[in-house]
Amino acid sequence: CEEVIKLLDGITDWRFKGAARQAYITSAKKRQLASGTCGCLFTDYPFDDFITEVLGKSSFDLTDGDRTALETYLASEQRDVETRYRALEKSCRAN
């Protein structure tokens, strides 16, 4: 189970992929928390769906300027999601 993040060659900001990856993982964890299921975070949740959900556009339309929006999303969601996800992970391992 691994995330697949494909960025166009037009993305030149070296920090973009890291911000996109962390935001995508956080969003996938949030979805898994909502469903209460264990398993691969990225099953049935491609990167393009995440970008459409968070930014309202296709991943093919990303620009360097979108990094700020991804970082804002991450800052607003990551702490709460990580805390709750740790509990779900623990429960999944126990079963």
N, C-alpha and C positions, 0 to 999 in steps of 0.2 A: 504494500500500500504506500504509494508515494504521490505527492502532489506533482502536477504537470503544469508548469507555467511557461507559456510561449509568448514571448514579447517580440514585437516587430523590430526590425533593424533601426527604425526611427527613434527608438528610445535610447538616448545617449547618456542619460543621468545614471551614473554607476550605482547610486543609492536606490534607484527605482525598484529593481528586482527584489531587494531585501524588504522594502516597505510593502510591495505587492505580496510577497510570499507570507510575511507575518500577518497581514490583514486577511489574506485568503485562509490561512490556517485558523485564525481566530473566528472567522465567519463559519467555517466548516464545523468547528467545535460548537459554536452557538446553535447551529442546525441540529447537531447530534444531541445536544442537551434538550432541545425542544422535542425531539422524537424519543428521547430516553433510551436510545439503542446503543449497542456496542458494535464495533467493527471499524472498517476503513472509513476515515473521515471524508474521503474524496469520491466514494462510490456514488454515482448519480449526481455529482456536483462538480461539473467541469469549471475551470478557471473563468471561461467566458460567461457562464451563468452568474458567478460571483461578481464580475465586473458589471454586468447588466443590472444586477440587484443593487449594488452599492453606488455605482456611478451613473446608471441609466444609459449606458452606451455599450457597444461591442468592444471586446479587447482589441479588435483590429483598428479601433479609433483612438486608442490610448496615445497620449502625448506625455512628454516629460512633465508638463504642468499638472498632470493628474496625481503625481506623487503626493502633493500636499493633501489632497482629499483622502487618499489612502491612509496617510499618517494620521489625519484627523479621525477617521473611522477607527483606526487601531487604538488610538489614545482613549477614545470614548468607550470602547468595548473590551479591550484586552484584560484589564484587571479583574473585572467581574466574571468574565467568561472563564479565565484561567482558574480562578478559585472554585467555581462550580464544576468545571470540567475535571479537576483533580479528584473530586468526590465521585463523579461518574466513573472515571477510570479505575478507581479503587474498587468500586462495586463490580465493575466488569471483570476485573482480575479475580475477585473472590468467587465468581460464578463459574 
